[in-house]
Amino acid sequence: MAFPARAELSDADKRRIAGDNMRRLMRWCRPVHPKVAQQPAADAYVAIGRGAPVPKELRFRDCHGHLGGKACHYHIPDGRLDSTVAEMERQGVQKACVFSFAGVFSDEVHGNDIVAEAVRRFPDRFVGSTLLNPHRGREAMLRELERCRRMGLRGVKLIPHYQDYPEEGPLIGVACQWAHERRQVILNHYWGPAEHLARLIRRYPGACYVTGHTTAEYAALMKKCDNLYVCSCPLWSGPRDGEQVVAAIGAERLLFGSDLQDLPIAWGLGPILFARLSPREKGLIHCGNLRRILETYSLKR
């Protein structure tokens, strides 16, 4: 529901999509389908999901975004930076942790330059992370991390799953050690088996570890490690996904992530806005958890 409700459409078009078109199609039905009055919003987050403006006190923080749509390996409808910032503002996203498209399958140096330029232009909007390719080798990884640190990037992004590098490969530890020594956030598309992730956290406990896509695979490990979090993208497989993930790992360990520019921001917001969770839990997921993390990790140095 949040996707059409928060789209840039007129109220009349939103009403057509949300029900008026179906009502018109069902006029032949006897007895006539009853008119149903919309119930009041259960909380401020449900109201936002229905299209209400986002109050300043409820602004969101996004842990997972991509920049550089023109350098992506597939079509992105609008990969312009200014458009992304405008959409963040419209959807109430105050700040986003971002990394590049380029580098997933191509030139990570070029992609990291795109992210550094975005951070330079919009320092209050973006926290940039250095995307790495372990196939380059240890020395090249360290050179790129240092180069990007000087440009103002403050985190690490791994995506070996797409680069055909083993999740348990030895060079993953190079990135984790860097993040550990500098207390940075390190987000990996997928960390591999829980036992492997546990070994990394034990060896490099100074980093903050985020798994890039929703999973309860690490629920048991998260009870032992307070520096491990999960991104909310995607909560798509069922209407109660949000509640199920929170039941497994706790609202304090789930971070809102939209996967912008790849996916619409509203698509990521909706499953949490409408989840059967308390306003406090929704607030932690949508903003509080990431705000707390960025007050502890990935600080400007």
N, C-alpha and C positions, 0 to 999 in steps of 0.2 A: 504493500500500500504506500510506503514512504516514497518509492521511486516515482510514480506519477504525481503524488501529492506535492512533492518538492521540486518537480520539474518546472522549467520556464514555460508554462502554459497558462492560458487564461483560466479563470475560475470556471467558466462555462465548459471549456474543453476538459478540465479535470473532472467535472461532474459527469460529463458524457462517458469518459473512460471508466470512472468509478462505479457507475450503475445505470445512468440514464439510457445508454444504448441498449443494455440488456433489458431494462424495463420496457422499452419500446418494442423490442423483439418478442417479449412475452405477453403483449396485450391480448393475444388470441386466447390466452389461458383462462379457463373458467374453473373455479372462481378466480376473479382478478387477483393478481399478486398484491398482497397488502403493502401499504406504505409503512416503512419502518423509520421511526425517528432515531437519529444518531444519538447515542448516549454521550454524556459529558466525558471528556478526556480523563483517564484514570490518574494522570499526573502530567507535569509540564513536558516530559519527554514524549509522551503519546501525542500531546498537542503539537509538538514540533513535527512529529511524524505525519500528522494530518495537514501540515503546511504552515503552521504558525511561525512567526519570526523567532529566531533563537535569541533568548535574552543574554545580555552580556555576562551575567553570572553563570551561565550554563554553556559557555563556549567550549568547543571540542578540541582535542589534541589527537593527532593521527600518527601512528607509529610506523606506517608502511605506505610509502608512495614512490613512484617512479617519475623521473623527468627526462626530457629529451625525446619527445614523441617522434620528431622528424628523423631521429637516428635509431628508431625502433626497427626490429626485424619483421614487423607486420604493421598493418595499417592502424593508426590511432586517429580517430576522427578530428580531434583538435588538440594537438600537442604543444600549442603555444603557451609560454610561461605566463604571460599576462592573463590569458583566458583561465588558466589553472588557478591563479591567485584570486581572480574575480569569482570563480566558482567556490573556492574555499570560503571567501567572505560571505557569499550568498547562503552557503550551507552552514555557516557558523563555525568553521574550522579555523581556530586561532593559529595553530602551529602544526607543521608536519615534519616528520623525519623522512628524508628522501635520499634516493640513490638513482643511478642512471639505468636506462634501457641498454645503451651501448655498453658492451662489456659482458653482457649475458652470453652473447654469441660472437661478439666482435671486439672492438677496440675499447678496453676499459679506460685507457688514458684519456681518450677523447670524451668518453661518457663522464668521467670524473670532472673534466674541465667544464662540462655543461652544468653539473651540479654546483661546482664552485662559483660559477657566474650567477646562478640563481641565489645562492647564499649571499653573494656580494650585493646583488640588487635588492634582495628582500631578507635582510638578516633577522628580522623579527618574525618572519613566516616560516623559514626553513632551517632545520638542523641537517646538515649534509653528512652523508656517510661515503666512505671510500669503497667502491666495488672492486673486488680482487678476482683474479683468475689464477688458481694454483698451478696451472700448466706452465706459467711463466717461470716458476722456480722461486726459491726462498729469497734470493737477493733482489730480484725484480719486484717481488711483493713488498719487501721492506722499503725499497726505494720509492715505490708508489705511495705507500702509507705515509712516509715522511714528506714527500712532495705535497700530498693532499693536506696533511696537517698544517703545513705552512700556508696553504690557501684557505684555511679556516674550516675544513671538514672535521667532524667531531665524533665519528662513529665508523663502524666497519660493517660491510655487507658481503655475505657469501651466498653463492648460488651454484655449488658444485653439481647439484642434481641436473641442471640444464647444461653444464659445461662438460659433462661426461668425465667428471673427476670423482673418485670414490668419496662418499661422505666420511668414511673412516680413514681417508688418506692422511699421510703424515704432515702435509703442508697446511692442513686445517689448523693444526696447532700453532703455526707461525702467526696466523691472524689472532688466535685466542691469546697468545702470549703478549702480543702488542697491545691488545685491548686490556688485558690484565694489568700490565705495567703502567698504563695510563688511565685506568678506571673508565673505560669507554663502554658504550653499548655496542654489542655485536649481534646482528640479526642474520640468521641463516635460513634460507628457504626451507630446508629440512636438515636436521642434525643427525639423522640416522638412528640406530638403535639406542635405547635409553642407557644401556651400559656404556656405550661410547661417549655419550654426552656427559654422563656422570664422571667419567675419567677426566674429561676436559675441565669440568668445573672444579674437581678436586685439585687438579694441577695448576689451574689458572683462576683462582677464586676472586680476583679483583675486578673481573669484567662483569657486565650485566648481560645475560644471555636471553635472546628472544628467538623463538621459533616463528617463522614468517607466516604460517598458515594454521588455521584452527585444528587443534588435536588435543585429545586427552591422553595420548600415548605416554606423556611424561608426568602424569598426575602423581604417581608414587614418588618419583624423584623430586617433584616440586615441594613435597612435604618436608624434605630434608634440606633443600636448597632455596634460600630466600632471594637469590639473584637470578631466577629463571622465570620467564614470562612467556605467554602465548598471545599471538595476534589473533584478532577476531575474524579476519578474512580467510575463507568465506563461511558464513553461517547460512548455508543454502539448502541443506538436504531435507530439512523439515521445519515446521513452524515453532517447535520447541527446542531447537538447537541451542539457543542462547542459555536457556535455563539448565539444560543438560551439561553443557560445558562448565557453567558456573558451579553446578553441584559437584562436578568432578575436581575442579582445581581451585575454586573460590573466586569471587568477584575481584579480590585484591590482586589477582595474578593474570587477569585478562586485559589486553590493551586493544582499544579500537584501532583498526587499520582498514583503510578504504581501498588500497591498491591503485590509487590515482596514478597517472593519467590512464592507466590500463582499464579501470572500471569506474563507473559513476560513484561519486561520494555518497549519494543518497542510498545507493544499493547496499553499501556497507553499514550505513547508519540504521536503516530500518529494522533489521532483526534485533537490535539492542533496544531501540526506542520503544518497540512494541512488545518486548519480552516481559514475561510475568516475573519481574524482578522489582525490588524496592527502588525508589528514587536514589537512595544512597548508593546502591550497587551500580545502577546505571551511571551515576556521576563518577564513580571510581573508574569504570571501564572507559567512559567517553573522555575523561580528562584527568581525574585525580591521580591515577596510577602513573601515567606518563609524566605528569608534572612532577611528581615525587622522584621518579627515576632521573629526570633531567636536572633536578636539584642536587643529585648525588653523583651521577655519572656523566661522562662526556661534557665536562665543564670546559669553558674556554680557558686555555692556558697560554 
